[in-house]
Amino acid sequence: MHLASKHSFRFYHVLTAVLVACICAQAQYTPGTSYFGRNRYIEYIAGNMPVIISAPHGGTIAPSGMKNRTEALCNDTSNFSTAEDTNTDDVVRALDTAMRNLIGCRPHTIICRLDRGKLDCNRDLATGACGDSLAQIAWFEFHNFINMARTNLRSNFARGLYIDFHGHGHTIQRLELGYGLSSAELRASDAYLNRTSVRNNSTIRALANSNLQNLNHAQLIRGTQAFGTMMANAGYPSVPSLQDSSPAVNEDYFNGGYNVRRYGTADSGIIDAIQIESNWTNVRNNTTSIKRFTDSLARIIVRYLQNHSIPISQINQCKTILPLELSFFNASIINNQAVLNWQILCSANPNAIIVVEKSSSNQSFQPIYTVSIAQNTCLQPFTFIDSSVLSNTAVYRLKLLDADGQVGYSHIVSLSAKNHAFGIKSIVPNPITNHSLTAFVQVPANSQALLQVTDVSGKILWQQQQLLTKGSNPVVVTLPSQLASGIYQLACFTSLGLRSYQRFLKP
């Protein structure tokens, strides 16, 4: 190729990327709705939570007018493959549903619907599209949807998680979690994994440098609260994990490809990334396995964020996909009993039924209270006191049934008997008179904490990390000077796993 041709080639790709990016930036996306690229080769299911999921190898569409990928055509001799990751597209769709059912929010989901023999979205442009113009457009669409999701995430959340989901055909039936670290590196000592040079090459570098419980890199990779350990505890063997710290010599293992290296914090930014190479049996071999697996995976993702970077309350501030819109839903402990408070916004037909459901395991919920909503009560704040003495952990959610028969679920709230000595006890003044306030936060023991102020849309207006000492701690919060009138929420998340929320008003 002549030099002038090279320049034209590069200009074409830059121009295409800019055009696709502009289209993405101008569009308005509704969470839970699917949007498609050209010829419906790429699908984006819009989200509203700090999680991005992609499935680059689950597609089956094979247009005859698109070139077949070969090692020679792609000039790719490094682990070249055209094998389909069967059912991985079904898995990420089911995960979207599982997350919605769990907390009412949706992850950003990007799916390549093209057969891998036509396009590999987990390779760079040259080896992924192999010079085919239609494949190049689809490649740009796939990655621009990811970039659009990343922009949305960064605008609304302090941290995020990206998961690139694949399937492997290896003999050992386990999940292979890729952090950009080789098998040999994983077989090394914890001291080696904690080296700055190794941590900087990890796709969860930001998390290793700063997390709510101050865990080191090795602990996040294979400690008691590592992602793989949580999955193994849920019945899905994983490597690396506490149970299986590293692949043995000569064992197959995928350590993370182009996507997690490009979008994880091994490069830069606030969005950590994990590649999941899933086994076949009990994970994606049939619809029953897929549902069971994605229900577990959704809970693990939420728990992982909650434990390490983005507590559940911030996720719960997303605009949920419900038949009715909740203004708020929270819980507190008073006299060792659970006190639940909620309010729904009025709609054209606000007649509805609200069912309070309770669980001790976050899995099996039982109805404990039902109330009807009508036009004259739709803006009324509701309170329900669970008369059962709180002796352990209790999890609550609202089941919402609207007049048209649609059913939806709120986010979950969790209370623990050990939390009675913890909480944001007061905000002074409330309503606030200017742009500052003092919050009094009580903790049962010394702990690191993340404090955040969000508006009703979940946008973060202020946050800071600080050490709280046992007892009452005054925390000064300084908000933007041009703070608009409205209702705001202060949240506190501690390294003890405790969380508390308090709303305040700016007249």
C-alpha positions as CSV (number, residue, x, y, z in Angstrom):
1,M,0.0,0.0,0.0
2,H,1.3,3.5,-1.0
3,L,1.8,6.1,1.7
4,A,-1.1,8.2,0.3
5,S,-3.3,5.2,0.5
6,K,-2.3,4.6,4.1
7,H,-3.3,8.1,5.0
8,S,-6.6,7.8,3.2
9,F,-7.2,4.4,5.0
10,R,-6.6,6.0,8.4
11,F,-8.7,9.1,7.6
12,Y,-11.6,6.9,6.6
13,H,-11.5,5.1,9.9
14,V,-11.1,8.2,11.9
15,L,-14.0,9.8,10.1
16,T,-16.2,6.8,10.5
17,A,-15.5,6.7,14.3
18,V,-16.3,10.4,14.6
19,L,-19.6,10.0,12.7
20,V,-20.7,7.0,14.8
21,A,-19.6,8.8,18.0
22,C,-21.7,11.8,17.0
23,I,-24.7,9.7,16.3
24,C,-24.4,8.0,19.7
25,A,-23.9,11.3,21.5
26,Q,-27.0,12.8,20.0
27,A,-29.4,9.9,20.7
28,Q,-31.6,9.6,23.7
29,Y,-31.5,6.1,25.2
30,T,-34.3,4.6,27.3
31,P,-33.0,2.0,29.8
32,G,-34.1,-1.5,28.9
33,T,-34.7,-0.6,25.2
34,S,-32.6,-2.2,22.5
35,Y,-30.9,-0.1,19.8
36,F,-29.2,-1.4,16.8
37,G,-26.4,-0.4,14.4
38,R,-26.4,-0.8,10.7
39,N,-28.2,-4.0,9.5
40,R,-28.9,-4.8,13.2
41,Y,-25.4,-6.4,13.4
42,I,-24.7,-4.7,16.8
43,E,-27.3,-4.4,19.6
44,Y,-27.1,-2.1,22.6
45,I,-29.6,-2.6,25.5
46,A,-29.5,0.8,27.3
47,G,-28.7,0.8,31.0
48,N,-28.8,3.1,34.0
49,M,-26.4,1.5,36.5
50,P,-22.5,1.5,36.8
51,V,-22.1,-1.9,35.0
52,I,-21.3,-2.6,31.4
53,I,-21.6,-6.1,29.9
54,S,-20.5,-7.2,26.5
55,A,-20.8,-10.4,24.5
56,P,-18.4,-10.1,21.4
57,H,-18.5,-13.7,20.3
58,G,-22.1,-15.0,20.6
59,G,-23.5,-13.9,17.3
60,T,-24.6,-16.2,14.5
61,I,-25.4,-13.8,11.6
62,A,-23.1,-14.6,8.6
63,P,-23.8,-12.3,5.7
64,S,-22.6,-13.7,2.4
65,G,-21.4,-10.3,1.2
66,M,-18.9,-10.1,4.1
67,K,-15.5,-11.7,3.9
68,N,-14.7,-14.7,5.9
69,R,-12.0,-14.2,8.5
70,T,-8.8,-16.3,8.0
71,E,-5.4,-16.2,9.6
72,A,-3.9,-15.1,6.3
73,L,-6.4,-12.4,5.6
74,C,-6.3,-11.0,9.1
75,N,-2.5,-11.4,9.5
76,D,-3.3,-12.8,12.9
77,T,-1.4,-15.9,14.1
78,S,-1.9,-15.3,17.8
79,N,-4.7,-17.5,19.2
80,F,-6.7,-16.9,16.0
81,S,-10.2,-18.3,16.2
82,T,-13.6,-18.1,14.5
83,A,-15.3,-20.4,17.1
84,E,-18.7,-19.2,18.4
85,D,-19.1,-18.7,22.1
86,T,-22.4,-20.5,22.1
87,N,-25.3,-18.9,24.1
88,T,-23.2,-16.1,25.5
89,D,-25.6,-13.6,23.9
90,D,-28.5,-15.4,25.7
91,V,-26.5,-15.2,29.0
92,V,-26.0,-11.4,28.9
93,R,-29.7,-10.9,27.9
94,A,-30.7,-13.0,30.9
95,L,-28.3,-11.1,33.1
96,D,-30.0,-7.9,32.1
97,T,-33.3,-9.4,33.2
98,A,-31.8,-10.8,36.4
99,M,-30.4,-7.4,37.4
100,R,-33.7,-5.7,36.7
101,N,-35.5,-8.2,38.9
102,L,-32.9,-7.9,41.6
103,I,-32.6,-4.1,42.0
104,G,-34.8,-2.5,39.4
105,C,-31.8,-1.2,37.4
106,R,-30.3,-2.2,34.1
107,P,-26.7,-2.8,33.1
108,H,-25.5,-1.4,29.7
109,T,-25.4,-4.4,27.4
110,I,-23.6,-4.6,24.1
111,I,-23.9,-7.7,21.8
112,C,-22.2,-8.5,18.6
113,R,-24.8,-10.5,16.6
114,L,-22.3,-11.3,13.8
115,D,-20.7,-14.7,13.5
116,R,-17.1,-14.6,14.7
117,G,-16.1,-15.9,11.3
118,K,-17.1,-12.5,10.0
119,L,-16.1,-10.2,12.8
120,D,-14.2,-10.5,16.1
121,C,-15.0,-7.5,18.4
122,N,-12.5,-8.7,20.9
123,R,-9.6,-7.8,18.6
124,D,-8.3,-4.5,17.2
125,L,-9.8,-3.2,14.0
126,A,-7.2,-4.8,11.7
127,T,-7.4,-8.3,13.0
128,G,-11.1,-8.1,14.0
129,A,-12.6,-6.9,10.7
130,C,-9.7,-8.0,8.4
131,G,-10.2,-5.1,6.0
132,D,-13.9,-5.8,5.2
133,S,-15.8,-2.5,5.0
134,L,-19.1,-3.8,6.4
135,A,-17.2,-5.5,9.3
136,Q,-15.3,-2.3,10.0
137,I,-18.5,-0.4,10.4
138,A,-19.9,-3.0,12.8
139,W,-16.6,-3.0,14.7
140,F,-16.8,0.8,15.2
141,E,-20.5,0.5,16.3
142,F,-19.7,-2.2,18.9
143,H,-16.9,-0.1,20.4
144,N,-18.7,3.2,20.2
145,F,-21.7,1.7,22.0
146,I,-19.2,0.7,24.8
147,N,-17.7,4.2,24.8
148,M,-21.1,5.8,24.9
149,A,-22.0,3.6,27.9
150,R,-18.7,4.5,29.6
151,T,-19.5,8.2,29.1
152,N,-22.9,7.7,30.6
153,L,-21.4,5.8,33.5
154,R,-18.7,8.4,34.2
155,S,-21.3,11.2,34.2
156,N,-23.4,9.6,36.9
157,F,-21.2,7.4,39.0
158,A,-17.8,7.6,40.7
159,R,-16.7,4.1,39.7
160,G,-17.8,1.3,37.4
161,L,-17.3,-2.3,36.3
162,Y,-17.0,-3.7,32.8
163,I,-17.5,-7.4,32.2
164,D,-16.6,-8.9,28.8
165,F,-18.4,-12.3,28.7
166,H,-17.1,-15.3,26.7
167,G,-17.4,-19.1,26.6
168,H,-14.5,-21.6,26.6
169,G,-14.4,-25.2,25.6
170,H,-11.7,-26.3,28.0
171,T,-11.8,-29.6,29.9
172,I,-12.0,-28.2,33.4
173,Q,-15.6,-26.9,34.1
174,R,-14.9,-23.6,35.8
175,L,-15.1,-19.9,35.2
176,E,-11.8,-18.4,34.0
177,L,-11.5,-14.8,35.2
178,G,-9.1,-12.6,33.2
179,Y,-7.4,-9.6,34.8
180,G,-4.7,-9.2,32.2
181,L,-2.3,-11.3,34.3
182,S,-0.7,-14.5,32.9
183,S,-1.0,-18.0,34.4
184,A,2.6,-17.7,35.6
185,E,1.9,-14.4,37.3
186,L,-1.1,-15.9,39.1
187,R,1.1,-18.8,40.3
188,A,3.5,-16.3,41.9
189,S,3.3,-15.1,45.5
190,D,0.9,-12.5,46.8
191,A,3.9,-10.2,47.3
192,Y,4.5,-10.4,43.6
193,L,0.9,-9.6,42.7
194,N,1.1,-6.6,45.0
195,R,4.1,-5.1,43.2
196,T,3.3,-1.7,41.7
197,S,4.4,-2.9,38.2
198,V,2.1,-5.9,38.3
199,R,-0.8,-3.9,39.8
200,N,-0.4,-1.3,37.0
201,N,-0.9,-3.9,34.4
202,S,-4.1,-5.3,36.0
203,T,-7.5,-4.5,34.5
204,I,-8.7,-3.7,38.1
205,R,-5.8,-1.3,38.8
206,A,-8.1,1.5,40.1
207,L,-9.8,-0.9,42.5
208,A,-6.5,-2.2,43.8
209,N,-5.3,1.4,44.3
210,S,-8.5,2.5,46.1
211,N,-11.3,0.4,47.5
212,L,-13.7,0.6,50.5
213,Q,-12.1,-2.1,52.5
214,N,-8.5,-1.2,51.7
215,L,-7.8,-4.7,50.3
216,N,-4.6,-5.2,48.3
217,H,-4.4,-6.5,44.7
218,A,-3.8,-10.1,45.7
219,Q,-6.8,-10.1,48.0
220,L,-9.0,-8.7,45.2
221,I,-7.7,-11.4,42.9
222,R,-8.0,-14.5,45.1
223,G,-8.9,-13.4,48.6
224,T,-12.0,-14.1,50.6
225,Q,-13.9,-11.2,48.9
226,A,-12.5,-11.7,45.4
227,F,-15.0,-12.0,42.5
228,G,-13.9,-15.6,41.8
229,T,-14.3,-16.5,45.5
230,M,-17.8,-15.1,45.5
231,M,-18.7,-17.0,42.4
232,A,-17.2,-20.3,43.8
233,N,-19.2,-19.8,47.0
234,A,-22.3,-19.5,44.9
235,G,-21.6,-22.9,43.3
236,Y,-19.6,-21.8,40.3
237,P,-15.9,-22.9,40.5
238,S,-13.6,-20.1,39.4
239,V,-10.0,-19.4,38.8
240,P,-8.4,-17.3,40.3
241,S,-10.2,-17.5,43.6
242,L,-9.6,-18.5,47.2
243,Q,-10.6,-22.1,46.3
244,D,-8.5,-22.2,43.1
245,S,-5.7,-19.6,43.3
246,S,-4.2,-20.1,39.9
247,P,-4.2,-22.3,36.8
248,A,-1.7,-25.1,37.1
249,V,1.2,-25.5,34.6
250,N,-0.2,-26.7,31.3
251,E,-3.8,-26.0,32.3
252,D,-5.8,-23.9,29.7
253,Y,-6.6,-20.4,30.8
254,F,-7.7,-17.2,29.1
255,N,-6.3,-14.2,31.0
256,G,-8.2,-11.3,29.3
257,G,-8.2,-10.0,25.7
258,Y,-8.4,-6.8,23.8
259,N,-11.6,-5.4,25.3
260,V,-10.8,-5.6,29.0
261,R,-7.3,-4.3,28.3
262,R,-8.7,-1.4,26.4
263,Y,-11.5,-0.5,28.7
264,G,-10.2,-1.6,32.1
265,T,-8.1,0.5,34.4
266,A,-4.8,-1.2,33.2
267,D,-5.0,1.7,30.7
268,S,-6.6,4.5,32.8
269,G,-9.9,5.7,34.2
270,I,-12.4,4.6,36.8
271,I,-14.0,1.6,35.2
272,D,-12.4,-1.7,36.2
273,A,-12.8,-4.7,33.9
274,I,-13.0,-8.5,34.2
275,Q,-13.2,-11.0,31.4
276,I,-15.3,-14.0,32.2
277,E,-14.6,-17.1,30.2
278,S,-17.5,-19.4,31.1
279,N,-17.6,-23.1,31.0
280,W,-20.5,-25.0,29.3
281,T,-22.0,-27.3,31.9
282,N,-24.4,-25.7,34.4
283,V,-23.7,-22.2,33.0
284,R,-24.9,-21.9,29.4
285,N,-25.9,-25.4,28.3
286,N,-29.7,-24.7,28.6
287,T,-32.2,-22.1,29.6
288,T,-32.5,-23.5,33.2
289,S,-28.8,-23.3,33.7
290,I,-28.6,-19.8,32.2
291,K,-31.3,-18.4,34.5
292,R,-29.8,-20.0,37.6
293,F,-26.3,-18.8,36.7
294,T,-27.4,-15.2,35.8
295,D,-29.5,-14.9,39.0
296,S,-26.3,-15.7,40.9
297,L,-24.1,-13.6,38.8
298,A,-26.4,-10.5,39.2
299,R,-26.2,-10.9,43.0
300,I,-22.4,-11.3,43.0
301,I,-21.9,-8.2,40.8
302,V,-24.0,-6.1,43.1
303,R,-22.3,-7.5,46.2
304,Y,-18.9,-7.0,44.6
305,L,-19.6,-3.3,43.8
306,Q,-21.1,-2.8,47.3
307,N,-18.2,-4.3,49.1
308,H,-15.4,-2.6,47.1
309,S,-16.4,0.5,45.1
310,I,-20.0,1.5,44.5
311,P,-22.4,0.7,47.4
312,I,-25.9,-0.4,46.6
313,S,-27.5,2.9,47.5
314,Q,-25.8,4.7,44.6
315,I,-26.9,2.0,42.2
316,N,-30.4,2.3,43.6
317,Q,-30.6,5.9,42.6
318,C,-30.9,5.0,38.9
319,K,-34.2,5.6,37.2
320,T,-35.7,2.2,37.6
321,I,-37.8,0.4,35.0
322,L,-41.0,0.0,36.9
323,P,-44.7,0.2,36.1
324,L,-44.8,3.0,38.7
325,E,-42.1,5.4,39.5
326,L,-40.8,5.4,43.1
327,S,-39.9,8.8,44.6
328,F,-38.0,6.9,47.4
329,F,-37.8,3.7,49.3
330,N,-35.6,3.3,52.4
331,A,-35.5,1.5,55.7
332,S,-34.1,2.1,59.2
333,I,-34.1,0.4,62.6
334,I,-36.1,1.9,65.4
335,N,-36.5,0.0,68.7
336,N,-35.0,-3.0,67.1
337,Q,-37.8,-3.1,64.4
338,A,-37.6,-2.5,60.7
339,V,-39.3,0.8,59.6
340,L,-39.9,1.0,55.8
341,N,-40.7,4.3,54.1
342,W,-41.7,4.9,50.5
343,Q,-43.6,7.1,48.1
344,I,-44.7,6.8,44.5
345,L,-45.1,9.5,41.9
346,C,-48.6,10.1,40.5
347,S,-49.2,9.0,36.9
348,A,-52.1,9.2,34.5
349,N,-53.6,6.1,36.2
350,P,-52.0,5.9,39.7
351,N,-54.3,3.0,40.9
352,A,-51.9,0.3,42.0
353,I,-51.1,-2.3,44.6
354,I,-47.9,-2.2,46.6
355,V,-46.7,-5.4,48.3
356,V,-43.9,-5.4,50.8
357,E,-41.8,-8.5,50.5
358,K,-39.2,-9.8,52.9
359,S,-36.3,-12.3,52.8
360,S,-33.5,-13.4,55.0
361,S,-31.3,-14.6,52.1
362,N,-32.0,-12.1,49.3
363,Q,-33.3,-15.0,47.3
364,S,-36.7,-16.2,48.5
365,F,-39.1,-13.3,49.2
366,Q,-42.4,-13.6,51.0
367,P,-45.2,-11.0,51.1
368,I,-45.8,-9.4,54.5
369,Y,-47.9,-6.3,53.8
370,T,-50.2,-5.0,51.0
371,V,-51.6,-1.6,50.4
372,S,-53.6,0.0,47.6
373,I,-52.7,3.3,46.0
374,A,-55.3,5.6,44.5
375,Q,-55.4,9.1,43.0
376,N,-55.9,10.8,46.4
377,T,-53.0,8.9,48.0
378,C,-50.4,8.5,45.2
379,L,-48.2,11.2,46.6
380,Q,-48.7,10.2,50.2
381,P,-45.5,8.9,52.0
382,F,-46.2,5.4,53.3
383,T,-44.6,3.8,56.4
384,F,-44.7,0.2,57.4
385,I,-43.2,-1.3,60.6
386,D,-42.2,-4.9,60.6
387,S,-43.3,-6.0,64.0
388,S,-40.9,-9.0,64.0
389,V,-37.9,-8.3,66.3
390,L,-34.8,-7.8,64.1
391,S,-32.4,-10.5,65.4
392,N,-30.4,-11.1,62.2
393,T,-30.3,-9.7,58.6
394,A,-33.6,-8.9,56.8
395,V,-33.9,-7.9,53.2
396,Y,-37.0,-6.0,51.8
397,R,-38.3,-5.0,48.4
398,L,-41.5,-3.6,47.0
399,K,-43.6,-5.4,44.4
400,L,-45.5,-2.9,42.3
401,L,-48.7,-3.9,40.4
402,D,-50.2,-1.1,38.3
403,A,-53.7,-0.8,36.9
404,D,-52.8,-2.4,33.6
405,G,-51.5,-5.6,35.3
406,Q,-47.8,-4.8,34.8
407,V,-45.5,-6.0,37.6
408,G,-42.2,-4.6,38.7
409,Y,-39.8,-4.6,41.7
410,S,-38.1,-1.9,43.6
411,H,-34.4,-2.0,44.6
412,I,-33.7,-4.0,47.8
413,V,-32.9,-2.6,51.2
414,S,-31.1,-4.6,53.8
415,L,-31.0,-4.2,57.6
416,S,-28.9,-6.0,60.2
417,A,-29.4,-6.1,63.9
418,K,-25.7,-5.2,64.4
419,N,-26.3,-1.9,62.6
420,H,-28.2,-0.2,65.4
421,A,-25.1,1.7,66.6
422,F,-24.6,3.0,63.1
423,G,-26.2,5.6,60.9
424,I,-26.5,9.2,59.8
425,K,-28.2,10.4,63.0
426,S,-29.0,13.9,61.9
427,I,-28.3,16.6,59.3
428,V,-28.0,20.2,60.5
429,P,-29.6,22.4,59.3
430,N,-32.4,20.5,57.5
431,P,-33.7,22.2,55.3
432,I,-30.3,23.7,54.5
433,T,-30.1,27.5,54.4
434,N,-27.2,27.9,52.0
435,H,-24.9,25.3,50.4
436,S,-23.4,23.6,53.4
437,L,-24.5,21.3,56.2
438,T,-23.1,19.2,59.0
439,A,-24.0,15.5,59.2
440,F,-23.5,13.5,62.4
441,V,-22.5,9.9,61.6
442,Q,-22.3,7.3,64.3
443,V,-20.3,4.1,63.8
444,P,-19.8,1.1,66.2
445,A,-16.0,0.9,65.5
446,N,-13.3,2.8,63.6
447,S,-13.8,2.5,59.9
448,Q,-13.0,4.0,56.5
449,A,-16.1,5.6,54.9
450,L,-17.2,7.0,51.6
451,L,-19.8,9.8,51.9
452,Q,-21.8,11.0,48.9
453,V,-24.5,13.5,48.1
454,T,-26.7,12.8,45.1
455,D,-29.8,14.5,43.6
456,V,-33.0,12.6,42.7
457,S,-31.5,11.4,39.4
458,G,-28.6,9.8,41.2
459,K,-26.0,12.4,40.0
460,I,-23.1,12.7,42.4
461,L,-22.8,16.3,43.6
462,W,-20.2,15.8,46.4
463,Q,-18.2,12.9,47.8
464,Q,-15.3,12.3,50.0
465,Q,-13.5,9.4,51.8
466,Q,-12.5,9.8,55.5
467,L,-11.8,7.8,58.6
468,L,-14.7,7.7,61.1
469,T,-13.9,6.9,64.7
470,K,-16.1,4.9,67.0
471,G,-19.0,7.0,68.2
472,S,-20.5,10.2,66.7
473,N,-18.6,12.0,63.9
474,P,-19.5,15.5,62.6
475,V,-18.9,15.6,58.9
476,V,-19.0,19.0,57.1
477,V,-20.5,18.9,53.6
478,T,-19.9,21.8,51.2
479,L,-22.2,21.7,48.1
480,P,-22.1,23.7,44.8
481,S,-23.0,27.3,45.6
482,Q,-25.7,27.4,42.9
483,L,-27.5,24.4,44.3
484,A,-31.0,24.2,43.0
485,S,-34.1,23.8,45.2
486,G,-35.1,20.2,45.7
487,I,-34.6,17.0,47.6
488,Y,-31.1,15.5,48.0
489,Q,-29.7,12.4,49.7
490,L,-26.6,11.9,51.8
491,A,-25.2,8.4,51.8
492,C,-22.5,6.8,54.0
493,F,-20.8,3.5,53.2
494,T,-18.2,2.1,55.5
495,S,-15.5,-0.6,55.3
496,L,-17.5,-2.5,58.0
497,G,-20.1,-3.2,55.3
498,L,-22.6,-0.8,56.8
499,R,-24.6,1.9,54.9
500,S,-27.0,4.6,55.9
501,Y,-29.0,7.3,54.0
502,Q,-30.6,10.6,55.0
503,R,-32.5,13.0,52.8
504,F,-32.4,16.7,53.2
505,L,-34.2,19.7,51.5
506,K,-32.9,22.8,49.8
507,P,-35.9,25.3,49.7
